[in-house]
């Protein structure tokens, strides 16, 4: 009779089934460069004076559209097909027949703010779609810069560039290590620091003030962290979004940017 084996004592390693990882995007394989795709993001990147374009891939139709838009190509393009671009970028990428490989943009230092009057500060907002939408709104309302942290923020990717729809190359991006200390510096520079908080006592339209404004937005769900909230001069409450507790962070940014721009552009009292 064969001896019985106590399964509690059988400690031999058992084979484990591993789910294969999906192929990584070109940006993940080459962190020092990335692919920007879609007509508007590509046109904005081509218009950037920084020499960052390393490769241009486009269909014949996309090349014609770039020429019609007056784009100046810094190097000869490689003609390709939509199927090849799908294979390169992933089937969900809306590339419109064109993609360029570019060197990643280096973040600017805080000193580059200069005479900026309106900036956006993001506290651990990590969704590239939301950050791209906020960048697009910031450009539309004349904000000069966006400030993010080195950690807990999306790096420059093709998804972010597509969501920003060209704003990535039109907005000064400042990356800092300590957001609380940065907010103190902004206060010393004369910025009114307005933190958006769904539980704040003051409505957002009454919170705008000063000659320079820094809008501080937190991640969805978590909101502003205490160390980010405390340095703010004012905490402003966006209006409720129907039956939900708060607006999406990118929608809240649009409202805050509109009100900030209206305040900054208003004539002085008594003028």
C-alpha positions in Angstrom: 0.0 0.0 0.0 1.6 3.3 -1.0 2.4 5.7 1.8 0.1 8.7 2.2 1.6 12.1 1.9 0.5 14.8 4.3 -0.3 17.8 2.0 0.6 20.2 4.9 4.2 18.9 4.7 4.5 19.0 1.0 6.3 22.2 0.4 7.5 21.6 -3.1 7.0 24.7 -5.3 4.0 24.3 -7.5 3.8 25.7 -11.0 1.8 28.9 -11.2 -0.1 30.1 -14.3 0.9 33.6 -15.3 -1.2 35.8 -17.4 1.0 37.2 -20.2 1.5 41.0 -19.9 0.1 43.1 -22.8 2.8 44.6 -25.0 4.0 47.9 -23.7 3.6 51.1 -25.7 6.5 52.7 -27.5 6.5 55.5 -24.8 6.9 52.8 -22.1 9.7 51.1 -24.0 11.5 54.4 -24.6 10.9 56.7 -21.6 13.2 59.3 -23.0 10.9 59.7 -26.0 7.2 59.1 -26.9 4.8 59.1 -29.8 2.4 62.0 -30.2 -0.5 61.2 -32.5 -3.6 63.0 -33.9 -3.6 66.0 -36.2 -3.9 68.8 -33.6 -1.4 67.4 -31.1 1.1 66.8 -34.0 0.6 70.3 -35.4 1.2 71.8 -32.0 4.4 69.7 -31.4 5.7 70.6 -34.9 5.2 74.3 -34.1 7.2 74.0 -30.9 10.5 75.7 -31.4 12.3 73.1 -29.2 14.1 70.6 -31.5 12.3 67.5 -30.3 11.0 65.7 -33.4 12.9 62.5 -34.1 10.6 60.7 -36.5 7.5 61.4 -38.6 5.1 58.7 -39.7 2.0 59.6 -41.8 -0.3 58.3 -44.4 -0.5 60.1 -47.8 -3.8 61.7 -46.8 -2.4 62.9 -43.4 0.6 64.4 -45.1 -1.7 66.4 -47.4 -3.7 67.6 -44.3 -0.4 68.7 -42.6 0.7 70.6 -45.7 -2.7 72.3 -46.0 -2.4 73.4 -42.3 1.0 74.9 -43.2 3.1 72.5 -41.1 6.8 72.7 -41.6 8.4 69.2 -41.3 11.9 69.3 -39.7 12.8 66.0 -41.4 11.6 63.7 -44.2 8.4 61.8 -43.2 8.0 58.0 -43.4 4.8 57.2 -45.4 2.8 54.5 -43.6 -0.6 53.0 -43.4 -3.4 53.2 -40.8 -3.0 49.5 -40.0 0.7 50.0 -39.3 -0.1 52.9 -37.0 -2.7 50.8 -35.2 -0.1 48.1 -34.7 2.4 50.7 -33.4 0.1 52.8 -31.1 -2.6 50.3 -30.1 -6.0 49.8 -31.6 -7.6 52.4 -29.4 -5.4 55.3 -30.4 -7.2 57.8 -32.6 -4.2 58.8 -34.7 -5.9 60.3 -37.8 -3.1 58.8 -39.9 -0.2 60.6 -38.3 2.3 60.1 -35.4 5.6 61.7 -34.5 8.3 60.4 -32.2 9.6 63.2 -30.0 12.0 63.7 -27.2 10.1 64.2 -23.9 9.8 67.8 -22.8 11.9 68.7 -19.7 9.8 70.4 -16.9 10.5 74.1 -16.2 11.7 75.3 -12.8 9.5 77.4 -10.6 11.5 80.5 -11.4 10.2 80.4 -15.0 6.8 81.7 -13.8 8.0 85.3 -14.5 5.0 87.6 -14.5 2.4 84.9 -14.8 -1.0 85.9 -13.3 -2.9 82.6 -13.5 -1.5 79.2 -12.8 -3.0 75.8 -12.0 -1.6 73.5 -9.3 -2.5 69.8 -9.3 -2.3 67.8 -6.1 -1.9 64.1 -7.2 -4.2 64.3 -10.2 -3.0 61.2 -12.0 -5.5 60.4 -14.8 -3.9 61.6 -18.1 -7.3 62.2 -19.6 -8.2 64.6 -16.8 -4.8 66.3 -16.8 -5.0 66.7 -20.6 -8.5 68.2 -20.3 -7.3 70.6 -17.6 -4.3 71.6 -19.7 -6.6 72.3 -22.7 -8.9 74.5 -20.5 -5.9 76.3 -19.0 -4.7 77.4 -22.4 -8.2 78.4 -23.5 -8.5 80.7 -20.4 -5.0 82.2 -20.7 -3.3 80.4 -17.8 0.5 80.6 -18.1 1.6 77.5 -16.3 0.6 74.2 -14.7 2.4 72.9 -11.6 2.5 69.2 -10.7 4.6 67.0 -8.4 7.4 64.7 -9.5 5.5 61.8 -8.0 1.8 61.0 -8.3 1.3 62.8 -11.5 1.1 61.5 -15.1 4.3 61.7 -17.2 4.1 63.0 -20.7 2.5 60.3 -22.8 0.7 60.0 -26.1 -2.6 59.7 -24.2 -1.9 62.9 -22.3 -0.8 64.7 -25.4 -4.0 63.6 -27.3 -6.3 64.6 -24.4 -4.5 68.0 -24.2 -5.1 68.4 -27.9 -2.0 70.6 -28.5 -2.0 72.3 -25.0 1.1 70.3 -24.0 3.3 72.4 -26.2 1.6 75.7 -25.4 1.7 75.6 -21.6 4.6 75.9 -19.2 4.8 72.7 -17.2 6.6 73.1 -13.8 7.4 70.0 -11.8 8.2 70.3 -8.1 9.1 67.9 -5.3 7.3 69.5 -2.3 3.9 71.0 -3.2 3.3 72.5 0.3 6.6 74.4 0.1 5.8 75.5 -3.5 2.5 76.9 -2.3 4.3 78.9 0.3 6.6 80.3 -2.4 3.6 81.2 -4.6 2.1 83.1 -1.6 5.4 85.0 -1.3 5.2 85.8 -5.0 1.8 87.5 -4.5 -0.5 84.7 -5.7 -3.8 84.2 -4.0 -3.9 80.5 -3.5 -7.5 79.2 -4.0 -8.1 75.5 -3.1 -11.1 73.8 -4.6 -12.9 71.8 -1.9 -16.4 70.4 -2.1 -16.8 70.9 1.6 -15.4 74.5 1.7 -17.7 77.1 3.3 -17.1 79.8 0.6 -18.7 79.5 -2.9 -16.2 79.6 -5.7 -17.5 82.8 -7.4 -16.9 84.7 -4.1 -13.4 83.4 -3.6 -11.7 85.1 -6.5 -9.3 87.9 -5.4 -5.9 89.4 -5.9 -3.8 90.3 -8.9 -2.3 86.8 -9.3 -4.2 83.6 -8.8 -3.1 80.0 -8.2 -5.9 77.5 -8.5 -5.2 74.3 -6.5 -7.1 71.1 -7.4 -6.9 67.7 -5.8 -7.4 64.2 -7.1 -10.9 62.9 -7.5 -12.2 61.0 -4.5 -9.3 62.2 -2.2 -9.5 65.9 -2.9 -6.8 68.2 -1.5 -4.4 66.7 1.1 -4.2 68.6 4.4 -0.6 69.7 3.7 -1.8 71.2 0.4 -5.0 72.6 1.7 -3.6 74.4 4.8 -1.3 76.9 2.8 -4.2 78.0 0.6 -5.5 81.6 1.3 -9.1 80.5 0.5 -11.0 77.3 0.1 -13.7 77.5 -2.5 -16.7 75.2 -3.0 -17.7 74.5 -6.6 -21.5 74.3 -7.2 -23.1 70.8 -6.7 -23.3 68.7 -9.8 -26.9 67.5 -9.7 -27.3 64.5 -7.5 -23.5 63.9 -7.3 -21.4 65.4 -4.4 -18.9 67.2 -6.7 -17.9 68.0 -10.2 -15.3 66.0 -12.1 -11.9 67.6 -11.5 -11.5 68.7 -15.1 -15.0 70.2 -15.1 -14.3 72.0 -11.8 -11.1 73.4 -13.4 -13.1 74.9 -16.3 -15.4 76.8 -14.0 -12.6 78.0 -11.7 -10.5 79.1 -14.7 -13.4 81.0 -16.2 -14.1 82.8 -12.9 -10.4 83.5 -12.3 -10.0 85.0 -15.8 -13.1 87.1 -15.4 -11.8 88.5 -12.2 -8.3 89.2 -13.5 -9.6 90.9 -16.7 -12.2 93.0 -14.8 -11.4 96.8 -14.8 -10.2 98.2 -11.4 -13.0 99.3 -9.1 -14.0 102.9 -9.8 -12.4 102.9 -13.2 
